[in-house]
Amino acid sequence: MMKAYKYRIYPTSKQTAALQWTLDRCRELYNAALQERKEAYKYAKKTISAFEQMRSLTEIKAEVRTEYQEIGSHVLQDVIKRIDKAFKAFFRRIKNGETPGYPRFQGRDRYDSFCFPDASGWKLAIDEKGKGKLSITSIGGIKIKLHRPLEGKIKTTTIKREGEHWYAVFSCEVERVPQLAYSDEAIGIDLGLAKFATLSNGATIENPRYFRKGEKRLAKAQQALSRKKRGSKRRKKAVQKVSRAHRKVRNQRQDFLHKESHSLVRCYEVIVFEDIQPANLSKAPKPKQDENGKYLPNGASAKGGLNKSILDAGWSTFIAMCEYKAEYAGLTVLRVDPRYTSQVCSGCGTVRKKELSERWHSCECGCELDRDHNAALNILKRGLDAA
């Protein structure tokens, strides 16, 4: 299976400028390739293939953009492949009846990586003390912090910018390492907001609410940014401060999700989740109108706060982490139908309808337990029935 290893790199100011220059040239090529495809279809009803665009790169490098000669051909070809993937995804979404999302031009802050699709153009050296240096053609050796061992065969190397920081991401082909969980139990998990997760055995995982905790600091940084003059150096510094605030929240959330997903995969052989769609759960409410066309209260303010908490929890990321870690370990993660998991009694199967504010499940059969614990038991049962 493929596994990605991400490491922080520490380029000098000169190397940072060279990395940014390479990134800008790749972005320009991406936008030019997109423009060529749009105009070819608009004026000639012709579809240009990735092969045709890659074939014209030789002429472009020799006559039009000679600065491209300083960038490896395989790096530029990967840019063309990236725009080709964007169009293929666009047509796939149309075919499936999804929102198409036509490929868009990339601004300086949106295009943040370039890729070496093979082993040429870069070299990773590790000394006896475990310290590493990543050498890139025409840029030089860059210090890299190898905070964990790099395993498997490196297939691609991506240089990525996040704010003012730079990272190297190695995509490696590794062998699966099956492992036995601490127990052969199956566990059902109900994800929520009051508690991040409630397990079918009654255990809970607290919700850290990192965005909520950092919201005041972020708001203060954004207010300071709004007062700065566009194009000024102070505005640039304010933008970096806002970026750091967002990155801190993201890193805290990622660290929490990684640790909790690792703990679950180590403990249980089968993990069952609801097949939830957070994007649907966090949709804004539809406007309401009376017979005169006047808009009525629709609870948009309260729903906005709920949506923010749903997105802050990171349910989709958590499930995805559990899935790929379980796949690597040879374990099983299942998803089941989420309908009525909170309403059905886990003791007798009777539907006991409850409002969202009701946090306790009580049934005539004598089943008395927390609403989320009841849902987790139903999730586990559906997973075992499906298996």
CORGIMO-V419802 format. One record per residue. N is the residue number from 1. RES is the residue in three letters. PHI is phi as a letter, one per 20 degrees, with the letter a starting at -180 (* if undefined). NEAR is the number of other ideal C-beta (glycine too) atoms within 8 Angstrom. D_FIRST is the distance of its C-alpha to the first C-alpha in Angstrom with 1 decimal. Layout:
# CORGIMO-V419802
n->N res->RES phi->PHI near->NEAR d_first->D_FIRST
n->N res->RES phi->PHI near->NEAR d_first->D_FIRST
This chain:
# CORGIMO-V419802
n->1 res->MET phi->* near->7 d_first->0.0
n->2 res->MET phi->e near->8 d_first->3.8
n->3 res->LYS phi->c near->11 d_first->6.5
n->4 res->ALA phi->d near->8 d_first->10.2
n->5 res->TYR phi->d near->10 d_first->13.2
n->6 res->LYS phi->d near->8 d_first->16.5
n->7 res->TYR phi->c near->13 d_first->19.8
n->8 res->ARG phi->f near->9 d_first->23.4
n->9 res->ILE phi->d near->13 d_first->25.3
n->10 res->TYR phi->c near->8 d_first->29.1
n->11 res->PRO phi->f near->12 d_first->30.7
n->12 res->THR phi->f near->5 d_first->34.5
n->13 res->SER phi->f near->6 d_first->36.6
n->14 res->LYS phi->f near->6 d_first->36.9
n->15 res->GLN phi->f near->11 d_first->33.1
n->16 res->THR phi->f near->10 d_first->32.6
n->17 res->ALA phi->f near->8 d_first->35.1
n->18 res->ALA phi->f near->11 d_first->33.3
n->19 res->LEU phi->f near->13 d_first->29.9
n->20 res->GLN phi->f near->9 d_first->31.6
n->21 res->TRP phi->f near->8 d_first->33.5
n->22 res->THR phi->f near->13 d_first->30.3
n->23 res->LEU phi->f near->14 d_first->28.8
n->24 res->ASP phi->f near->9 d_first->32.1
n->25 res->ARG phi->f near->12 d_first->32.2
n->26 res->CYS phi->f near->14 d_first->28.8
n->27 res->ARG phi->f near->11 d_first->30.0
n->28 res->GLU phi->f near->8 d_first->33.2
n->29 res->LEU phi->f near->12 d_first->31.4
n->30 res->TYR phi->g near->13 d_first->29.3
n->31 res->ASN phi->f near->10 d_first->32.5
n->32 res->ALA phi->f near->8 d_first->34.4
n->33 res->ALA phi->f near->12 d_first->31.8
n->34 res->LEU phi->f near->11 d_first->32.0
n->35 res->GLN phi->f near->9 d_first->35.8
n->36 res->GLU phi->f near->10 d_first->36.0
n->37 res->ARG phi->f near->12 d_first->34.1
n->38 res->LYS phi->f near->8 d_first->36.2
n->39 res->GLU phi->f near->8 d_first->39.5
n->40 res->ALA phi->f near->11 d_first->38.7
n->41 res->TYR phi->f near->10 d_first->38.2
n->42 res->LYS phi->f near->6 d_first->41.1
n->43 res->TYR phi->e near->6 d_first->43.7
n->44 res->ALA phi->c near->6 d_first->42.7
n->45 res->LYS phi->l near->4 d_first->40.5
n->46 res->LYS phi->d near->6 d_first->38.0
n->47 res->THR phi->d near->6 d_first->34.2
n->48 res->ILE phi->e near->8 d_first->32.8
n->49 res->SER phi->e near->7 d_first->29.5
n->50 res->ALA phi->f near->9 d_first->27.0
n->51 res->PHE phi->f near->6 d_first->28.0
n->52 res->GLU phi->f near->8 d_first->31.6
n->53 res->GLN phi->f near->13 d_first->31.0
n->54 res->MET phi->f near->9 d_first->29.0
n->55 res->ARG phi->f near->7 d_first->31.8
n->56 res->SER phi->f near->8 d_first->34.4
n->57 res->LEU phi->f near->13 d_first->32.7
n->58 res->THR phi->g near->7 d_first->34.6
n->59 res->GLU phi->f near->8 d_first->37.9
n->60 res->ILE phi->f near->10 d_first->37.2
n->61 res->LYS phi->f near->13 d_first->36.3
n->62 res->ALA phi->e near->6 d_first->39.4
n->63 res->GLU phi->c near->6 d_first->42.0
n->64 res->VAL phi->e near->6 d_first->41.1
n->65 res->ARG phi->c near->7 d_first->38.6
n->66 res->THR phi->f near->8 d_first->39.1
n->67 res->GLU phi->f near->6 d_first->37.3
n->68 res->TYR phi->f near->12 d_first->34.0
n->69 res->GLN phi->f near->6 d_first->34.6
n->70 res->GLU phi->e near->5 d_first->33.6
n->71 res->ILE phi->d near->11 d_first->30.0
n->72 res->GLY phi->g near->9 d_first->27.6
n->73 res->SER phi->g near->8 d_first->27.5
n->74 res->HIS phi->f near->11 d_first->23.7
n->75 res->VAL phi->f near->15 d_first->23.8
n->76 res->LEU phi->f near->14 d_first->26.5
n->77 res->GLN phi->f near->11 d_first->24.7
n->78 res->ASP phi->f near->12 d_first->21.7
n->79 res->VAL phi->f near->13 d_first->24.3
n->80 res->ILE phi->f near->14 d_first->25.5
n->81 res->LYS phi->f near->10 d_first->22.0
n->82 res->ARG phi->f near->10 d_first->21.8
n->83 res->ILE phi->f near->15 d_first->25.1
n->84 res->ASP phi->f near->10 d_first->24.2
n->85 res->LYS phi->f near->8 d_first->21.2
n->86 res->ALA phi->f near->9 d_first->23.7
n->87 res->PHE phi->f near->10 d_first->26.1
n->88 res->LYS phi->f near->8 d_first->23.7
n->89 res->ALA phi->f near->9 d_first->22.8
n->90 res->PHE phi->f near->12 d_first->26.5
n->91 res->PHE phi->f near->8 d_first->27.4
n->92 res->ARG phi->f near->8 d_first->24.7
n->93 res->ARG phi->f near->11 d_first->26.3
n->94 res->ILE phi->f near->9 d_first->29.7
n->95 res->LYS phi->f near->6 d_first->28.8
n->96 res->ASN phi->e near->6 d_first->27.5
n->97 res->GLY phi->m near->4 d_first->30.6
n->98 res->GLU phi->e near->6 d_first->29.0
n->99 res->THR phi->f near->4 d_first->30.5
n->100 res->PRO phi->f near->7 d_first->29.9
n->101 res->GLY phi->m near->7 d_first->29.7
n->102 res->TYR phi->f near->5 d_first->30.8
n->103 res->PRO phi->g near->8 d_first->29.1
n->104 res->ARG phi->d near->4 d_first->31.3
n->105 res->PHE phi->f near->6 d_first->32.6
n->106 res->GLN phi->d near->8 d_first->30.9
n->107 res->GLY phi->e near->6 d_first->33.3
n->108 res->ARG phi->f near->6 d_first->33.1
n->109 res->ASP phi->e near->4 d_first->31.6
n->110 res->ARG phi->d near->6 d_first->29.0
n->111 res->TYR phi->e near->10 d_first->27.3
n->112 res->ASP phi->c near->8 d_first->25.7
n->113 res->SER phi->b near->10 d_first->23.0
n->114 res->PHE phi->c near->11 d_first->22.6
n->115 res->CYS phi->c near->11 d_first->19.7
n->116 res->PHE phi->e near->16 d_first->19.5
n->117 res->PRO phi->f near->9 d_first->17.2
n->118 res->ASP phi->b near->7 d_first->17.4
n->119 res->ALA phi->e near->5 d_first->18.7
n->120 res->SER phi->e near->7 d_first->22.3
n->121 res->GLY phi->n near->9 d_first->24.4
n->122 res->TRP phi->b near->11 d_first->23.1
n->123 res->LYS phi->b near->5 d_first->22.9
n->124 res->LEU phi->d near->12 d_first->21.8
n->125 res->ALA phi->d near->8 d_first->24.3
n->126 res->ILE phi->c near->7 d_first->24.3
n->127 res->ASP phi->e near->7 d_first->27.6
n->128 res->GLU phi->f near->3 d_first->28.6
n->129 res->LYS phi->e near->4 d_first->29.0
n->130 res->GLY phi->n near->7 d_first->25.4
n->131 res->LYS phi->e near->8 d_first->26.7
n->132 res->GLY phi->d near->13 d_first->24.9
n->133 res->LYS phi->b near->10 d_first->26.1
n->134 res->LEU phi->d near->12 d_first->24.3
n->135 res->SER phi->e near->11 d_first->26.5
n->136 res->ILE phi->d near->10 d_first->26.5
n->137 res->THR phi->g near->7 d_first->28.9
n->138 res->SER phi->m near->7 d_first->32.2
n->139 res->ILE phi->d near->10 d_first->31.3
n->140 res->GLY phi->o near->7 d_first->31.2
n->141 res->GLY phi->e near->7 d_first->29.6
n->142 res->ILE phi->d near->13 d_first->28.4
n->143 res->LYS phi->f near->10 d_first->28.2
n->144 res->ILE phi->c near->13 d_first->24.7
n->145 res->LYS phi->e near->9 d_first->24.3
n->146 res->LEU phi->e near->11 d_first->21.4
n->147 res->HIS phi->f near->5 d_first->21.6
n->148 res->ARG phi->b near->5 d_first->18.6
n->149 res->PRO phi->f near->4 d_first->17.0
n->150 res->LEU phi->e near->10 d_first->14.6
n->151 res->GLU phi->d near->7 d_first->11.8
n->152 res->GLY phi->n near->9 d_first->9.8
n->153 res->LYS phi->e near->6 d_first->10.8
n->154 res->ILE phi->f near->11 d_first->12.0
n->155 res->LYS phi->d near->7 d_first->11.6
n->156 res->THR phi->c near->10 d_first->13.9
n->157 res->THR phi->c near->11 d_first->16.4
n->158 res->THR phi->d near->11 d_first->18.1
n->159 res->ILE phi->e near->17 d_first->21.5
n->160 res->LYS phi->c near->11 d_first->22.3
n->161 res->ARG phi->d near->12 d_first->25.7
n->162 res->GLU phi->c near->8 d_first->26.4
n->163 res->GLY phi->m near->8 d_first->30.1
n->164 res->GLU phi->e near->4 d_first->31.6
n->165 res->HIS phi->e near->8 d_first->28.5
n->166 res->TRP phi->c near->13 d_first->25.9
n->167 res->TYR phi->c near->12 d_first->22.2
n->168 res->ALA phi->d near->13 d_first->19.7
n->169 res->VAL phi->d near->13 d_first->16.1
n->170 res->PHE phi->d near->13 d_first->13.6
n->171 res->SER phi->e near->11 d_first->10.3
n->172 res->CYS phi->d near->14 d_first->8.3
n->173 res->GLU phi->e near->8 d_first->5.8
n->174 res->VAL phi->c near->10 d_first->5.6
n->175 res->GLU phi->e near->4 d_first->6.3
n->176 res->ARG phi->f near->9 d_first->6.7
n->177 res->VAL phi->d near->6 d_first->10.3
n->178 res->PRO phi->g near->6 d_first->12.3
n->179 res->GLN phi->c near->7 d_first->15.4
n->180 res->LEU phi->e near->4 d_first->18.7
n->181 res->ALA phi->f near->12 d_first->20.0
n->182 res->TYR phi->f near->6 d_first->23.5
n->183 res->SER phi->b near->7 d_first->24.8
n->184 res->ASP phi->e near->4 d_first->24.0
n->185 res->GLU phi->f near->9 d_first->25.6
n->186 res->ALA phi->d near->11 d_first->24.5
n->187 res->ILE phi->c near->14 d_first->25.4
n->188 res->GLY phi->d near->14 d_first->26.4
n->189 res->ILE phi->c near->14 d_first->26.3
n->190 res->ASP phi->d near->14 d_first->28.7
n->191 res->LEU phi->e near->11 d_first->28.1
n->192 res->GLY phi->b near->10 d_first->31.3
n->193 res->LEU phi->d near->9 d_first->33.3
n->194 res->ALA phi->g near->6 d_first->36.0
n->195 res->LYS phi->d near->11 d_first->33.3
n->196 res->PHE phi->f near->11 d_first->29.7
n->197 res->ALA phi->b near->12 d_first->28.6
n->198 res->THR phi->d near->15 d_first->30.7
n->199 res->LEU phi->e near->12 d_first->29.2
n->200 res->SER phi->f near->11 d_first->30.7
n->201 res->ASN phi->e near->6 d_first->32.0
n->202 res->GLY phi->n near->7 d_first->34.1
n->203 res->ALA phi->f near->6 d_first->32.2
n->204 res->THR phi->c near->9 d_first->31.8
n->205 res->ILE phi->d near->10 d_first->29.8
n->206 res->GLU phi->f near->6 d_first->32.2
n->207 res->ASN phi->e near->10 d_first->31.6
n->208 res->PRO phi->f near->9 d_first->31.9
n->209 res->ARG phi->l near->8 d_first->32.9
n->210 res->TYR phi->f near->11 d_first->32.1
n->211 res->PHE phi->f near->11 d_first->33.2
n->212 res->ARG phi->f near->9 d_first->36.4
n->213 res->LYS phi->f near->7 d_first->37.1
n->214 res->GLY phi->e near->12 d_first->36.6
n->215 res->GLU phi->f near->8 d_first->38.3
n->216 res->LYS phi->f near->6 d_first->41.7
n->217 res->ARG phi->f near->8 d_first->40.4
n->218 res->LEU phi->f near->12 d_first->38.5
n->219 res->ALA phi->f near->8 d_first->41.6
n->220 res->LYS phi->f near->8 d_first->43.8
n->221 res->ALA phi->f near->12 d_first->41.6
n->222 res->GLN phi->f near->9 d_first->41.5
n->223 res->GLN phi->f near->8 d_first->45.3
n->224 res->ALA phi->f near->10 d_first->45.9
n->225 res->LEU phi->f near->12 d_first->43.8
n->226 res->SER phi->f near->6 d_first->45.9
n->227 res->ARG phi->e near->5 d_first->49.0
n->228 res->LYS phi->e near->10 d_first->47.9
n->229 res->LYS phi->f near->6 d_first->49.2
n->230 res->ARG phi->f near->5 d_first->46.7
n->231 res->GLY phi->n near->4 d_first->45.9
n->232 res->SER phi->e near->8 d_first->47.2
n->233 res->LYS phi->f near->5 d_first->45.5
n->234 res->ARG phi->f near->8 d_first->46.0
n->235 res->ARG phi->f near->12 d_first->44.1
n->236 res->LYS phi->f near->8 d_first->41.2
n->237 res->LYS phi->f near->8 d_first->41.3
n->238 res->ALA phi->f near->12 d_first->41.5
n->239 res->VAL phi->f near->9 d_first->38.4
n->240 res->GLN phi->f near->10 d_first->36.5
n->241 res->LYS phi->f near->11 d_first->37.9
n->242 res->VAL phi->f near->12 d_first->36.7
n->243 res->SER phi->f near->10 d_first->33.2
n->244 res->ARG phi->f near->9 d_first->33.2
n->245 res->ALA phi->f near->12 d_first->34.3
n->246 res->HIS phi->f near->9 d_first->31.5
n->247 res->ARG phi->f near->11 d_first->28.9
n->248 res->LYS phi->f near->9 d_first->30.2
n->249 res->VAL phi->f near->12 d_first->29.9
n->250 res->ARG phi->f near->8 d_first->26.4
n->251 res->ASN phi->f near->8 d_first->25.4
n->252 res->GLN phi->f near->11 d_first->27.2
n->253 res->ARG phi->f near->14 d_first->25.6
n->254 res->GLN phi->f near->9 d_first->22.0
n->255 res->ASP phi->f near->8 d_first->22.9
n->256 res->PHE phi->f near->10 d_first->24.4
n->257 res->LEU phi->f near->12 d_first->21.6
n->258 res->HIS phi->f near->9 d_first->19.0
n->259 res->LYS phi->f near->8 d_first->21.4
n->260 res->GLU phi->f near->12 d_first->22.4
n->261 res->SER phi->f near->12 d_first->18.9
n->262 res->HIS phi->f near->9 d_first->18.0
n->263 res->SER phi->f near->8 d_first->21.3
n->264 res->LEU phi->f near->12 d_first->20.8
n->265 res->VAL phi->f near->14 d_first->17.5
n->266 res->ARG phi->f near->7 d_first->19.2
n->267 res->CYS phi->e near->10 d_first->22.3
n->268 res->TYR phi->c near->13 d_first->21.6
n->269 res->GLU phi->e near->9 d_first->19.7
n->270 res->VAL phi->c near->13 d_first->20.1
n->271 res->ILE phi->c near->15 d_first->20.6
n->272 res->VAL phi->d near->16 d_first->22.5
n->273 res->PHE phi->d near->14 d_first->23.1
n->274 res->GLU phi->f near->11 d_first->25.4
n->275 res->ASP phi->e near->8 d_first->24.0
n->276 res->ILE phi->e near->9 d_first->26.0
n->277 res->GLN phi->c near->6 d_first->26.3
n->278 res->PRO phi->g near->10 d_first->27.4
n->279 res->ALA phi->f near->6 d_first->28.4
n->280 res->ASN phi->f near->6 d_first->30.9
n->281 res->LEU phi->f near->9 d_first->32.1
n->282 res->SER phi->d near->9 d_first->32.9
n->283 res->LYS phi->f near->7 d_first->34.9
n->284 res->ALA phi->f near->7 d_first->38.4
n->285 res->PRO phi->f near->8 d_first->41.2
n->286 res->LYS phi->f near->5 d_first->43.1
n->287 res->PRO phi->f near->6 d_first->46.6
n->288 res->LYS phi->d near->8 d_first->49.6
n->289 res->GLN phi->c near->7 d_first->53.0
n->290 res->ASP phi->e near->7 d_first->56.3
n->291 res->GLU phi->f near->3 d_first->58.8
n->292 res->ASN phi->e near->4 d_first->60.1
n->293 res->GLY phi->n near->5 d_first->56.7
n->294 res->LYS phi->e near->6 d_first->56.7
n->295 res->TYR phi->f near->6 d_first->53.3
n->296 res->LEU phi->d near->7 d_first->53.1
n->297 res->PRO phi->g near->4 d_first->51.1
n->298 res->ASN phi->c near->9 d_first->47.6
n->299 res->GLY phi->m near->7 d_first->46.1
n->300 res->ALA phi->f near->8 d_first->44.0
n->301 res->SER phi->f near->6 d_first->44.5
n->302 res->ALA phi->f near->7 d_first->43.4
n->303 res->LYS phi->f near->10 d_first->40.4
n->304 res->GLY phi->f near->9 d_first->39.5
n->305 res->GLY phi->f near->8 d_first->39.4
n->306 res->LEU phi->f near->10 d_first->37.3
n->307 res->ASN phi->f near->12 d_first->34.8
n->308 res->LYS phi->f near->10 d_first->34.5
n->309 res->SER phi->f near->11 d_first->33.8
n->310 res->ILE phi->f near->12 d_first->31.1
n->311 res->LEU phi->f near->10 d_first->29.3
n->312 res->ASP phi->f near->11 d_first->29.8
n->313 res->ALA phi->f near->11 d_first->28.1
n->314 res->GLY phi->m near->9 d_first->24.7
n->315 res->TRP phi->f near->10 d_first->23.9
n->316 res->SER phi->f near->7 d_first->21.2
n->317 res->THR phi->f near->10 d_first->19.3
n->318 res->PHE phi->f near->14 d_first->19.7
n->319 res->ILE phi->f near->11 d_first->18.4
n->320 res->ALA phi->f near->8 d_first->15.3
n->321 res->MET phi->f near->11 d_first->14.7
n->322 res->CYS phi->f near->14 d_first->15.4
n->323 res->GLU phi->f near->9 d_first->13.0
n->324 res->TYR phi->f near->8 d_first->9.8
n->325 res->LYS phi->f near->11 d_first->11.2
n->326 res->ALA phi->f near->13 d_first->12.2
n->327 res->GLU phi->f near->11 d_first->9.0
n->328 res->TYR phi->f near->10 d_first->7.7
n->329 res->ALA phi->e near->12 d_first->11.2
n->330 res->GLY phi->m near->8 d_first->11.5
n->331 res->LEU phi->d near->13 d_first->14.3
n->332 res->THR phi->c near->8 d_first->15.7
n->333 res->VAL phi->c near->13 d_first->16.7
n->334 res->LEU phi->d near->11 d_first->19.3
n->335 res->ARG phi->c near->8 d_first->21.4
n->336 res->VAL phi->c near->12 d_first->25.1
n->337 res->ASP phi->f near->6 d_first->28.1
n->338 res->PRO phi->e near->7 d_first->29.7
n->339 res->ARG phi->f near->4 d_first->33.2
n->340 res->TYR phi->m near->7 d_first->35.9
n->341 res->THR phi->f near->12 d_first->33.8
n->342 res->SER phi->e near->12 d_first->36.3
n->343 res->GLN phi->e near->8 d_first->39.3
n->344 res->VAL phi->f near->11 d_first->38.9
n->345 res->CYS phi->f near->13 d_first->40.3
n->346 res->SER phi->f near->10 d_first->37.8
n->347 res->GLY phi->e near->8 d_first->40.9
n->348 res->CYS phi->c near->7 d_first->42.6
n->349 res->GLY phi->n near->5 d_first->40.6
n->350 res->THR phi->f near->9 d_first->43.4
n->351 res->VAL phi->e near->7 d_first->42.7
n->352 res->ARG phi->d near->10 d_first->44.2
n->353 res->LYS phi->f near->4 d_first->44.1
n->354 res->LYS phi->c near->9 d_first->43.8
n->355 res->GLU phi->f near->4 d_first->44.0
n->356 res->LEU phi->f near->4 d_first->41.2
n->357 res->SER phi->f near->4 d_first->43.7
n->358 res->GLU phi->e near->7 d_first->44.1
n->359 res->ARG phi->d near->7 d_first->41.8
n->360 res->TRP phi->c near->8 d_first->43.2
n->361 res->HIS phi->e near->15 d_first->42.8
n->362 res->SER phi->c near->6 d_first->46.0
n->363 res->CYS phi->c near->12 d_first->46.6
n->364 res->GLU phi->f near->4 d_first->49.8
n->365 res->CYS phi->f near->8 d_first->48.0
n->366 res->GLY phi->o near->6 d_first->48.0
n->367 res->CYS phi->f near->12 d_first->44.4
n->368 res->GLU phi->c near->7 d_first->44.5
n->369 res->LEU phi->a near->8 d_first->41.5
n->370 res->ASP phi->f near->9 d_first->39.7
n->371 res->ARG phi->g near->11 d_first->38.6
n->372 res->ASP phi->f near->14 d_first->34.9
n->373 res->HIS phi->f near->13 d_first->34.8
n->374 res->ASN phi->f near->14 d_first->36.2
n->375 res->ALA phi->f near->12 d_first->33.5
n->376 res->ALA phi->f near->14 d_first->30.8
n->377 res->LEU phi->f near->11 d_first->32.4
n->378 res->ASN phi->f near->14 d_first->32.5
n->379 res->ILE phi->f near->17 d_first->28.8
n->380 res->LEU phi->f near->13 d_first->28.0
n->381 res->LYS phi->f near->10 d_first->30.4
n->382 res->ARG phi->f near->12 d_first->28.9
n->383 res->GLY phi->f near->14 d_first->25.4
n->384 res->LEU phi->f near->9 d_first->26.8
n->385 res->ASP phi->f near->6 d_first->28.8
n->386 res->ALA phi->f near->7 d_first->26.0
n->387 res->ALA phi->f near->7 d_first->23.8
